[in-house]
Amino acid sequence: MRLTGGSVKIDPKSVIVDRVAFSMLDAQALVSATVSDYRAERLQATAAMPEGAVGEEVLAWIWQLAQAPPHLELKAPIRVTARRVTWGPDQALDVQVMARFDAGQELAVELGWMPGALDIRRAGIKDERSDATIAVRTEGRLLEGKFTGTLHSTSIAAMLRSAQVPAGSATGDLGFAYDRDNPRRTTAEGHLKGEALDLTWLLRRPVKIDRIDLATDETTLHIREAAVDWAGQRATISGAIRRSASGPVIDAQLDSPGVIVDALLPPGDKRPAAEGRLKQPPGDKGEISRLWPLPVTGRVAVRSDFVQSGRLRVAPVAATLVLEERRARLDLTQAQLCDISLPLTVEATPQGFAASARIAAQKQQLEQTAHCLTDRGVLITGDFDLQADIKTEGRAGELVRNLKGRIRADVRDGKVMKFALLGNILSMGSVDALLEKGGPKLDDAGFPYRTITASGHFEEGRFIVEESAFQSDAVGLAATGWVSVIDYQSRLSVLVAPFGRIDRLVRGVPLLGYIIGGALTSVPVGVSGDIRDPVVVPLGPGAITSELMGIFERTLKLPGKLVAPLDGSREAQPPDSK
């Protein structure tokens, strides 16, 4: 740091510095200043800088000292003049400064600052293409601003050291006011148009505004068009926001050619929904509690060709979002997930979420649905009927655990090519030994079945299998138990009966079965672990409960007296019936 030339005059009341040359690193300035009452607590200073220049070294030092975002570092050299800088009592600062860049841009700033308040009276940017003025004032929680003129993004890019700002522009005369303590008092006045505005350099998020056209009248902000591109996910918003005594009221429509949810997530948060997010502490209120009361009420119609998360795609999507002061309700009126119609209602309040769905499918093709839902983990053909009436409520991390309701599925006349649960049961030694040679095989050709049924309800994060049965010419199964919907863990009791040794006619006539003295040998097994590839162990005769026998009688049309367990001692404890 060096001070040369000029003069300094000191008396009991003031210090006067006249045209002193100041230099530090690669910055130089010619400074004049007056400091009054320097011995009192209410010090006041006035300065001017008729000449000055800032180089790369000083800019890098300033950015490091202020911990400012590196991508917003200004491009050197910058010629700077300050017509007036004052520092007064109560730490009040007032600045009038002009900066000129080598590429031809001029940046003029007039601002006032004091603790708790910032007033940028004017920040003007001007070059061959741009001539715009921005004003911003903050006081406490109130934020006011105004944009006037035309601003091209190339003008901003020319002032930055490294940011690449694609071409784009905004023009208009728009003012706004926003109260962070009472967002419902938000107001706007004027008009604004813009196109090809790439905000990635500013927000550090892949956000672009392809087109925007806003206009206001005395009571309404008209969104003629706002086309947004976030990480390649496009949406267009149109409608109006009307000012009312109770706050802004929106009536708008959002259209999208499709949304991939994973593309919108931060880079470190692209994980399956079943991981991490479901493990939030139940008492954690999360970010949603900060939303209330909502800053805007009204209605938004949503349409999208599809919404995809991971491998699951819902298409098409039509919904209505209704916003109240302390309630938001989303009614999904049109949605297809894996060829299943999925009407859904989701409601959010300060207390948490609530969701409900009623699903009814008749004579649907199972192959594509199973392929979609299990990512090829299950390959089964056939027609199926599905009935589901489910709901949940609670905080975000509690919704899966709090699932309630019932599901019933019936599948008919198809083939099984891949199904780990069934394959692991049939390959167990004690079951395989009872099957006829060349019996059922889970391969590309598959083996035919007549019916598959499953029904049950949700309870404490588990699907309780009340009744499940599999029927084919070769083998029959009946099962009860539970499967976790949180981590896929399972505990089932399964009764397996090979049918190949007894003609179906015999099984259809109980008396004939008794006359010939035959009994259908059955094998009870226990299923546990991840249901996608479970562990199967043999169980003793005591594991054959009245529930399992009842399933045989009801679903397989097989009299319980015809079924006799394979002799042997119990080798494992049956799963918890719950």
C-alpha positions in Angstrom: 0.0 0.0 0.0 1.4 3.4 -0.9 0.2 7.0 -0.4 1.9 9.7 -2.5 1.3 13.4 -3.4 -1.6 15.6 -2.4 -1.9 17.2 1.0 -3.3 16.5 4.4 -4.6 19.1 6.8 -5.5 18.3 10.4 -7.1 20.6 12.9 -9.1 19.9 16.2 -12.4 19.6 14.3 -11.5 17.9 11.0 -9.0 16.1 8.8 -8.9 17.2 5.2 -7.2 15.0 2.5 -6.8 16.6 -0.9 -5.9 14.6 -4.1 -3.8 11.9 -2.4 -2.7 9.1 -4.8 -3.4 5.7 -3.2 -2.2 2.3 -4.6 -2.5 -1.3 -3.4 -1.5 -4.3 -5.4 -2.8 -3.5 -8.9 -5.3 -0.8 -7.8 -4.8 2.9 -8.0 -7.0 5.9 -7.0 -6.8 9.6 -6.5 -8.8 10.4 -3.3 -10.0 13.5 -1.6 -11.8 13.3 1.8 -13.0 15.3 4.8 -13.5 13.8 8.2 -15.4 15.9 10.7 -15.8 15.6 14.4 -13.2 12.8 14.4 -12.8 13.1 18.1 -16.5 12.7 18.8 -18.7 9.7 18.8 -20.8 11.1 15.9 -18.0 11.0 13.3 -18.9 12.1 9.8 -16.8 11.6 6.6 -17.2 12.7 3.0 -14.9 11.4 0.2 -14.6 11.6 -3.6 -12.5 9.7 -6.1 -12.2 11.5 -9.4 -9.9 8.8 -10.8 -9.4 5.1 -10.0 -8.7 1.7 -11.5 -9.0 -1.9 -10.1 -7.0 -4.8 -11.5 -7.3 -8.6 -11.2 -5.3 -9.0 -8.0 -7.4 -6.6 -6.0 -10.7 -8.1 -7.3 -9.5 -11.6 -6.4 -8.5 -10.4 -2.9 -11.9 -8.6 -2.5 -13.8 -11.7 -3.7 -11.9 -14.0 -1.3 -12.3 -11.6 1.6 -16.0 -11.3 1.1 -16.4 -15.0 0.3 -18.5 -13.9 -2.8 -19.5 -16.5 -5.4 -16.6 -17.0 -7.8 -18.8 -17.2 -10.8 -19.9 -13.5 -10.2 -16.3 -12.1 -10.0 -16.0 -9.0 -12.2 -13.7 -8.7 -15.1 -10.6 -6.5 -14.7 -9.5 -3.8 -15.4 -12.3 -1.6 -14.2 -12.0 2.2 -14.2 -13.9 3.6 -11.2 -14.9 7.1 -10.2 -16.8 8.0 -7.0 -18.5 11.4 -7.1 -19.5 11.2 -3.5 -19.1 8.7 -0.6 -20.4 9.8 2.9 -20.3 8.1 6.3 -22.5 9.7 8.9 -23.8 9.3 12.4 -25.7 6.1 13.1 -23.4 4.3 10.6 -25.2 5.7 7.6 -23.5 5.2 4.3 -24.3 6.9 1.0 -22.5 6.1 -2.2 -22.5 7.5 -5.8 -20.0 5.5 -7.9 -19.4 4.9 -11.6 -17.6 1.8 -13.1 -16.5 1.5 -16.7 -15.4 -1.8 -18.3 -13.0 -2.4 -21.2 -15.8 -3.9 -23.3 -17.8 -0.6 -23.1 -20.2 -1.2 -20.3 -21.0 1.5 -17.8 -22.3 0.7 -14.3 -23.7 3.6 -12.3 -24.8 2.9 -8.7 -26.4 5.2 -6.1 -27.2 3.6 -2.8 -27.7 4.3 0.9 -27.2 1.9 3.7 -27.6 1.8 7.4 -28.0 -1.2 9.8 -31.3 -2.9 8.9 -31.9 -1.1 5.7 -30.5 -1.0 2.1 -31.7 1.5 -0.5 -30.2 1.0 -4.0 -31.8 4.1 -5.5 -30.4 3.4 -8.9 -28.2 0.8 -10.5 -27.9 1.5 -14.2 -26.3 -0.6 -16.9 -25.6 0.9 -20.3 -23.7 -0.1 -23.4 -24.5 -0.4 -27.1 -27.3 -2.9 -26.5 -28.5 -2.3 -23.0 -29.9 0.6 -21.1 -31.6 -0.5 -17.9 -32.1 0.7 -14.4 -32.8 -1.4 -11.3 -33.8 -0.1 -7.9 -34.1 -2.2 -4.8 -35.0 -1.2 -1.2 -35.0 -3.4 1.8 -36.1 -2.3 5.3 -36.6 -5.0 7.9 -38.6 -7.8 6.2 -39.9 -5.5 3.4 -38.4 -5.8 -0.1 -39.3 -3.4 -2.9 -37.9 -3.2 -6.4 -38.3 -1.8 -9.9 -36.9 -2.6 -13.3 -37.0 -0.2 -16.2 -35.5 -0.3 -19.7 -33.8 -3.0 -21.8 -31.1 -5.4 -20.5 -29.3 -8.0 -22.7 -27.5 -10.8 -21.0 -24.5 -10.3 -23.2 -24.0 -7.0 -21.4 -23.8 -8.8 -18.1 -21.5 -11.5 -19.5 -19.0 -8.8 -20.7 -18.7 -7.6 -17.0 -17.9 -11.0 -15.5 -14.6 -12.7 -15.5 -15.5 -16.3 -16.3 -19.3 -16.8 -16.4 -20.7 -17.8 -19.8 -24.1 -16.0 -20.2 -26.0 -17.0 -23.4 -27.8 -14.4 -25.4 -31.1 -13.2 -24.0 -32.9 -10.1 -23.1 -35.6 -8.5 -20.9 -37.5 -5.2 -21.4 -40.2 -3.5 -19.5 -41.2 -1.2 -16.6 -42.1 -3.4 -13.6 -42.2 -2.6 -9.9 -43.0 -4.9 -7.0 -43.3 -5.0 -3.3 -42.8 -8.2 -1.1 -43.3 -8.4 2.6 -41.5 -11.5 3.9 -43.5 -11.5 7.1 -46.8 -11.2 5.2 -46.3 -12.5 1.6 -50.0 -12.0 1.0 -49.3 -8.3 0.7 -47.2 -8.8 -2.4 -48.0 -6.3 -5.2 -46.7 -5.7 -8.7 -47.3 -2.9 -11.3 -46.2 -2.5 -14.9 -45.1 -4.8 -17.6 -42.2 -7.1 -18.5 -41.2 -9.2 -21.5 -38.2 -11.4 -21.9 -36.8 -14.3 -23.9 -33.9 -16.7 -23.8 -33.0 -15.8 -20.3 -30.5 -18.3 -19.0 -30.2 -17.9 -15.2 -27.8 -20.9 -14.7 -24.8 -18.5 -14.2 -26.7 -16.6 -11.5 -28.7 -19.4 -9.6 -26.1 -22.2 -10.1 -29.1 -24.3 -11.2 -30.0 -25.2 -14.8 -32.8 -22.7 -15.1 -33.8 -20.9 -18.3 -36.7 -18.7 -19.1 -37.5 -19.2 -22.8 -40.2 -16.6 -22.8 -42.0 -14.4 -20.3 -44.7 -11.8 -20.9 -46.3 -10.1 -17.8 -48.6 -7.1 -17.5 -50.5 -5.6 -14.7 -53.6 -3.4 -14.3 -55.1 -1.9 -11.2 -55.9 -5.2 -9.5 -54.4 -8.1 -11.6 -51.1 -9.4 -12.8 -51.7 -11.1 -16.1 -49.3 -13.9 -17.0 -49.7 -14.0 -20.7 -46.9 -16.6 -21.0 -44.1 -17.9 -18.9 -42.1 -20.7 -20.5 -39.6 -22.2 -18.1 -36.9 -24.8 -18.7 -35.4 -26.4 -15.6 -32.7 -29.0 -16.4 -34.5 -29.8 -19.6 -37.9 -30.1 -18.0 -40.2 -27.6 -19.8 -43.4 -26.0 -18.5 -45.5 -23.2 -19.7 -47.6 -21.1 -17.2 -50.5 -18.8 -18.2 -53.2 -17.1 -16.2 -53.7 -14.3 -13.8 -53.0 -13.3 -10.2 -55.7 -11.0 -8.8 -55.2 -8.7 -5.8 -57.9 -9.1 -3.1 -58.5 -8.0 0.4 -57.2 -11.3 1.7 -54.1 -11.4 -0.6 -53.2 -12.6 -4.1 -55.6 -15.0 -5.8 -54.3 -17.1 -8.7 -56.2 -18.7 -11.6 -53.6 -20.3 -13.8 -52.8 -23.3 -16.0 -49.5 -25.2 -16.2 -48.7 -27.4 -19.2 -45.7 -29.6 -19.8 -44.6 -32.0 -22.5 -43.2 -34.2 -19.6 -41.3 -34.0 -16.4 -38.5 -36.3 -15.2 -38.4 -35.6 -11.4 -34.9 -36.9 -10.9 -33.6 -34.2 -13.2 -35.0 -31.5 -10.8 -33.2 -32.9 -7.7 -29.9 -31.5 -6.5 -27.0 -33.7 -7.7 -26.5 -35.4 -4.3 -30.2 -36.3 -3.8 -30.9 -38.6 -6.8 -31.9 -41.7 -4.9 -34.8 -44.1 -4.8 -37.8 -42.8 -2.8 -37.6 -45.8 -0.5 -34.2 -44.9 0.7 -33.3 -42.1 3.1 -36.4 -40.0 2.6 -38.7 -42.6 4.3 -36.4 -42.7 7.3 -37.0 -39.1 8.5 -37.7 -38.8 12.2 -41.5 -39.0 12.6 -41.6 -35.8 14.6 -39.7 -33.8 12.1 -41.9 -31.1 10.7 -39.6 -30.4 7.8 -39.8 -27.5 5.4 -43.6 -27.6 4.9 -44.3 -26.0 8.3 -42.7 -22.8 7.0 -45.1 -22.4 4.1 -48.2 -21.5 6.1 -50.1 -19.3 5.7 -49.7 -19.7 1.9 -48.7 -16.5 0.2 -51.3 -17.0 -2.5 -54.7 -18.7 -2.8 -56.7 -19.9 -5.8 -56.5 -22.6 -8.4 -53.9 -24.1 -10.8 -54.8 -26.6 -13.5 -51.9 -28.9 -14.3 -51.4 -31.0 -17.4 -48.4 -33.0 -18.4 -47.7 -35.7 -21.0 -46.0 -37.7 -18.3 -44.3 -37.5 -14.9 -41.4 -39.9 -14.3 -39.4 -40.8 -11.2 -36.7 -43.4 -11.5 -38.1 -46.1 -13.8 -41.8 -45.4 -12.9 -43.7 -43.2 -15.3 -47.2 -41.8 -14.8 -48.8 -40.8 -18.2 -50.7 -38.7 -19.0 -51.3 -36.5 -16.0 -54.2 -34.1 -15.4 -54.7 -32.5 -12.0 -56.1 -29.5 -10.2 -54.3 -27.8 -7.4 -56.5 -25.8 -5.0 -54.8 -23.4 -2.6 -56.3 -22.0 0.6 -54.7 -20.0 3.3 -53.9 -23.1 5.4 -54.7 -26.0 3.0 -53.5 -27.2 -0.4 -55.4 -29.9 -2.2 -54.2 -31.8 -5.3 -56.8 -33.8 -7.2 -55.3 -36.1 -9.7 -58.1 -36.7 -12.2 -56.2 -38.4 -14.9 -53.1 -40.6 -14.5 -52.0 -44.0 -15.7 -49.2 -45.9 -13.8 -48.1 -49.1 -15.4 -51.5 -49.2 -17.3 -53.5 -48.8 -14.1 -55.7 -45.8 -13.7 -54.6 -44.0 -10.5 -57.1 -41.4 -9.3 -55.4 -39.8 -6.2 -56.1 -36.9 -3.8 -53.4 -35.3 -1.7 -54.0 -32.7 0.9 -51.4 -30.6 2.8 -52.0 -28.6 5.9 -49.8 -27.2 8.7 -50.3 -30.5 10.5 -49.0 -32.6 7.6 -50.3 -34.6 4.7 -53.2 -36.8 3.8 -53.7 -38.9 0.7 -56.3 -41.3 -0.6 -56.8 -43.4 -3.7 -59.5 -45.8 -5.0 -58.3 -48.0 -7.8 -60.5 -50.4 -9.9 -59.1 -52.4 -12.8 -61.0 -55.0 -14.7 -59.6 -57.6 -17.2 -56.2 -55.8 -17.5 -53.2 -57.4 -19.1 -50.7 -58.4 -16.3 -47.6 -58.8 -18.3 -46.8 -55.2 -18.9 -48.0 -54.1 -15.5 -45.9 -56.6 -13.7 -42.9 -55.7 -15.9 -43.4 -52.0 -15.2 -44.0 -52.2 -11.4 -41.1 -54.7 -10.7 -38.6 -53.7 -13.3 -38.7 -57.2 -14.8 -38.4 -58.7 -11.3 -41.7 -60.5 -12.0 -42.7 -61.9 -15.4 -46.2 -63.2 -15.5 -48.9 -63.2 -18.2 -52.7 -63.3 -17.7 -55.7 -61.1 -17.1 -56.2 -59.4 -13.7 -58.8 -57.6 -11.7 -57.7 -55.1 -9.0 -59.6 -53.3 -6.3 -57.8 -51.0 -3.9 -59.1 -48.4 -1.4 -56.1 -46.9 0.5 -55.2 -43.8 2.4 -52.6 -42.3 4.7 -51.8 -39.3 6.7 -49.0 -37.7 8.8 -45.7 -36.0 8.2 -43.7 -36.7 5.1 -41.6 -39.4 6.7 -44.6 -41.2 8.2 -46.9 -41.6 5.1 -45.7 -45.1 4.1 -45.8 -46.4 7.6 -49.3 -44.9 8.1 -50.9 -46.6 5.1 -54.4 -47.9 5.7 -56.9 -49.7 3.6 -57.5 -52.9 1.6 -56.3 -54.4 -1.7 -57.6 -57.4 -3.6 -56.1 -58.8 -6.8 -57.4 -61.7 -8.9 -55.3 -63.1 -11.9 -56.4 -65.7 -14.4 -55.1 -68.0 -17.1 -51.5 -67.1 -17.7 -48.0 -68.3 -17.5 -45.2 -67.7 -14.9 -41.7 -67.0 -16.4 -40.1 -65.3 -13.5 -41.2 -64.9 -9.9 -38.6 -65.3 -7.2 -41.0 -66.1 -4.4 -42.6 -69.0 -6.3 -39.3 -70.2 -7.8 -37.6 -70.4 -4.4 -40.5 -72.4 -2.9 -40.7 -74.9 -5.8 -36.9 -75.4 -5.7 -36.8 -76.3 -2.0 -35.8 -79.9 -1.6 -38.9 -81.2 0.2 -41.2 -79.6 -2.3 -39.3 -80.5 -5.4 -39.2 -84.2 -4.3 -43.0 -84.3 -4.3 -43.4 -82.8 -7.7 -43.6 -85.1 -10.7 -40.5 -85.4 -12.9 -40.5 -82.6 -15.4 -42.8 -80.6 -13.2 -43.3 -76.8 -13.2 -40.2 -74.7 -14.3 -39.8 -71.0 -14.2 -38.1 -70.3 -17.5 -38.7 -68.4 -20.7 -41.4 -70.9 -21.7 -43.1 -70.5 -18.3 -45.6 -72.8 -16.9 -49.4 -72.3 -17.0 -51.5 -71.5 -14.0 -55.3 -71.1 -13.5 -55.6 -68.5 -10.8 -53.6 -66.3 -8.5 -55.5 -64.4 -5.7 -54.3 -62.1 -3.0 -56.1 -59.9 -0.5 -55.2 -58.1 2.6 -54.8 -54.7 4.4 -52.1 -52.3 5.5 -51.1 -52.0 9.1 -48.1 -50.2 10.7 -46.0 -50.2 7.6 -46.9 -53.8 6.5 -49.2 -55.3 4.1 -51.0 -58.0 6.0 -51.7 -61.0 3.6 -55.0 -62.3 4.8 -55.4 -64.7 2.0 -53.3 -65.6 -1.0 -53.4 -68.6 -3.3 -51.8 -70.0 -6.4 -53.5 -72.7 -8.5 -52.2 -74.7 -11.4 -52.6 -78.2 -12.7 -49.2 -79.1 -11.1 -49.2 -77.4 -7.7 -51.3 -75.3 -5.4 -50.2 -72.8 -2.7 -52.0 -71.0 0.1 -50.3 -68.3 2.2 -50.8 -65.9 5.0 -48.4 -63.4 6.8 -47.0 -60.0 6.0 -44.7 -58.0 3.8 -43.1 -54.7 4.8 -43.8 -51.8 2.4 -40.9 -49.9 3.9 -37.9 -52.3 3.4 -39.5 -55.3 1.6 -38.9 -57.7 4.5 -41.4 -60.5 4.8 -42.7 -63.3 6.9 -45.1 -65.8 5.4 -46.5 -69.2 6.1 -47.1 -71.1 2.9 -48.8 -74.5 2.4 -47.7 -76.3 -0.8 -49.7 -79.2 -2.3 -48.6 -80.9 -5.5 -51.6 -81.8 -7.6 -50.0 -84.0 -10.2 -50.5 -87.2 -8.2 -54.3 -86.8 -7.9 -56.6 -86.2 -10.8 -58.5 -82.9 -10.7 -61.8 -85.0 -10.9 -60.9 -86.7 -7.7 -60.2 -83.4 -6.0 -63.6 -82.2 -7.2 -65.4 -85.1 -5.6 -64.5 -85.4 -1.8 -66.2 -88.8 -1.3 -64.1 -90.4 -4.1 -61.0 -89.1 -2.4 -62.0 -90.8 0.9 -63.1 -94.0 -0.9 -59.7 -94.6 -2.5 -58.1 -93.9 0.8 -55.8 -91.3 -0.6 -54.8 -88.0 0.9 -53.1 -85.1 -0.9 -49.6 -84.7 0.6 -48.8 -81.1 1.6 -45.7 -79.3 2.7 -45.7 -76.2 5.0 -42.9 -73.8 4.4 -41.8 -70.5 5.9 -40.8 -67.5 3.8 -38.7 -64.6 5.3 -36.3 -61.8 4.2 -36.5 -59.6 1.2 -39.7 -60.6 -0.6 -37.9 -59.9 -3.9 -35.6 -62.9 -3.3 -36.8 -64.5 0.0 -35.4 -67.3 2.1 -37.6 -70.4 2.2 -37.4 -73.1 4.9 -39.5 -76.2 5.7 -41.9 -76.1 8.7 -43.4 -78.9 10.8 -47.0 -80.2 10.6 -48.0 -77.7 13.4 -47.5 -74.9 10.9 -50.7 -75.9 9.0 -53.2 -73.6 10.6 -56.9 -73.4 10.1 -56.4 -70.2 8.1 -54.3 -72.0 5.5 -56.7 -74.9 5.4 -59.5 -72.5 4.9 -57.7 -70.8 2.0 -57.4 -74.3 0.3 -61.1 -74.9 0.8 -62.2 -71.4 -0.5 -59.8 -70.6 -3.3 -58.6 -74.0 -4.5 -61.9 -75.8 -4.0 -60.0 -78.5 -2.1 -61.7 -80.1 1.0 -59.5 -79.6 4.0 -59.8 -83.3 5.0 -58.1 -84.3 1.8 -54.9 -82.5 2.7 -52.4 -84.3 5.0 -49.1 -82.9 6.0 -45.9 -84.7 5.0 -44.7 -86.6 8.1 -41.7 -85.2 9.9 -40.8 -83.1 12.9 -40.9 -79.4 12.9 -37.7 -77.9 11.5 -38.4 -74.2 12.0 -40.8 -72.0 13.8 -43.7 -70.7 11.7 -43.7 -67.0 10.9 -45.5 -64.6 13.1 -49.1 -64.7 11.9 -49.1 -61.0 11.9 
